[in-house]
Amino acid sequence: MKKKGFFPPPYLVSFRSSEFKQYLELLKESYAKIRRANAQLIAIYPGPIDQAANQAIKTINPEFIVAIDTDLKVAKEYSLVFTVPSAISAAFVSDMGSNEGAGLVWQYGPSTEADPQGIIVLNASFVVAPSDGMVSYVHTDGDQHKRPPVMEIINALGWL
């Protein structure tokens, strides 16, 4: 039950698996600005957590929420999960080199042993309005190195 005149803060929901430690560091540096915009931050690691991501969380010890979306349920709700057919997966691996291509396409391993399709999750950021849960800002990009500028997100938080 909401109290009269009380509205929860907007949320910045951010999915990131690639370069997770660097991304947590960036979010930690920006967290004060996000809080000044009266917002909450939830960083989500999509997929089974690996040792490097686990160590990053322990080392950085962020003040904001870090959630692990092991079964990709939340990422699927945000339409960020894609299955890559095995023929395309093979092309990625051969065109990009075994390590880089495999990291892109096989990020979460084969979908099944019988049908070795790759599963990828896009990195993304969303601003979610507190009053109705509507998404008011979205940033996704197939290039894992492109991130939205922090001030762009702060401005989106201010629009609510």
N, C-alpha and C positions, 0 to 999 in steps of 0.2 A: 504494500500500500504506500503510495507516494504522499508525503506531507505536502500540504498546501504551500506553494511558493518554493518548494524544493525540487530541483532537477539534478539528476546525476550528471557528472561531466561527460563530454564526448570521449570516445575512445579512438586511439590510433592502434590499429591491428596490423602487424607486420609479419609476413611470412618470409623466411630466408633460410636456406640451407647452405648455399655456397658462401664461402668466406664468412662463416658464422661468427668467428671470434672478432674479426675486424668490424663486422656489422654491429655486434653487441657493444664494442668499444665506441663506435660512432653514436649509437643510441644513448649510451651512458653519458657521453659528452653533451648530447642534445637534450637530455632528460629535463634539466632545469627549465629550458625554454618551453618544452612541452607542458610542464606543470604550470608555468606562468600563464599559459593559454588555458588553464583550468581543465586539462585533459589527463586521461590515464593512458598508459602505454602497455600493450600486451605484445610481446615478441613471441612468435610461434616458430618452432623448429619442426618442419614437416617431415614425417617419416621416422623410422627407428633411429634413436640417438646413437651416435658413434662415440668413440672414446675422445676424439678431438673436441667435439661439440660439448660433451660432458665436462671436459677439463676447462673449456672456455667459460662455461657458466660458473664453475667453481672459482676460477682465477679472477674473472671480472666482477663477480658478486654484484650483479645489478640490483638497483632499488626497485625496479619495475618487475612486472610479472613475466616470467619466461615459461611458456607452456610447450610440452612435447606432444605433437599430433602423431603418435605412433602408427595408427591405422589410416592416416590421411583423411579421416572423417570430416574434420573442419575444412581442410584444404579442398575437399570435394564439394562441400557446401558453398564455397566461394568460387567454384568452377576453375580451379587452378591445376587440377590433375589431368594429365594426358597420357594415353597409352600410345606408344610408337610401334608400328608393325615391325616385325623382325627384319624384313628386307630393308627398311629405312634405317633401322638401328645399325645394320651391317654397313650401310653406306656412310653413316656418320663416323663409325669407327675407322673405316678405311680412308675416308677423306680427311679426317681430323687427326689421325694418329691414334694408336690404341689407347693411350692414357687419357688424353683430353676428350676424345670422342666417347670413350666408355664412361667417363665421368659425367658427361652431359646426358647420354641416353640411358645408361644403366644406373642412374643415380639411386634408384631404389630396387635394383636388381630385376631379373625377369619377372613378368607377371605370374607365370607358372613355369614349371620345368618342362611341361609338354609343349607349351607355346611361349617361347622365349622373347616376348615383346618387351621393349623397354618401357619404364614408367618414369615420367618427369613431372616435376611440380614447378610452376612459374614462381619466381620471387615476386612479391606484391606488397603494397601498402594500401590500407583502407582507413578512411575516417568514418566512424559510425556515429550517427546522431543518437543522443541518449533518450530522447523523448519517444521515438518510434522505431529505433533500430535500423533506420534507413541509411544506406551507404551514401555519403555526400561527396566523397573524393576517392578516386581509384588511381593507382599507378602500378602498371605491370609492364614488363618488358622481357622479351625472349633473351635479351643479352643480360646475363647474370651480373655484369659489371656496372650496369646503369642503375642508379638509385635516384629517387626524387630529391631535389635540394631540400634541406631541412626547413628553410623559410617558406617554401611552397606548401609544405605540410602544416606549418604553424599558421599560415594564412588560411588554409582550408579549415583548420580547427576554429579559427576566429569567425568564420562565416556562420557557425551554428548558434 
